[in-house]
């Protein structure tokens, strides 16, 4: 095999690898966008639930009742 053929083969493999990685990154971008929207909805739902229960504030510096 000549040097040129070797280089062409390596370039073909690298091109395929780049295309595969590009597809993976695009799929992950879509998944991240979906998960970001879901987290935002969950945050909104929890804020709404907190407002429905009342404006009670959880004090994190208080000792639990069993202490």
N, C-alpha and C positions, 0 to 999 in steps of 0.2 A: 504494500500500500504506500502510495506516495505521501509526502508531507501535505500536499494540497488536499488529498482525499481525507487524511486524518483530521485536518483542520475543519473541513466541511462537515465531517461527521460530528465533531465536537460542537460546532456551531448549531447543528440541527438538534442535538440533545439539549444544549443550553436554551435554545429557542423554545423547545417543548417544555422545559422546566419553568421558564419564565411565564409561558402561557398558563401552565397549570397553577403556578403560584398566584398569578393575576386573578384567575377564577376563584381561588380560595379566598383571597383578600376581598373580592367583590361580594362573595357570599357572607363573609364575616361582617362586612360593613352593613349589609342588610339586616343581619341578625342583631348587631349592636344597636341599630336604629330601632328595631322592634322592641328590644329589651329596654332601651331608654324610654320609649313611649309607655311601656308597661309599668316601669318604676314610677314615672311621673303620675300615671293614673292611680297607682297604689298610694302614693304620697297624698294626692288630692282626696282619695277616699278616706284615708286615715285622718286627714285634717278635718274633713266633713264629719267624721264620726266623733272626733274630739269636740267639735262645736256642738254636736247634737247632745252629747253627754253633759255638757256644761263647760264652762270655762275653768275647770279645775286644773290646777297646776301641780305636776308631780315634783315634789321636792326631793332631789337626789342626795341632798346632804343630811337628810334625816335618817336616824337609825331605824332598822326594821323593828316591828313590834316584838319580835321574839328575843331581842337583846336585853 
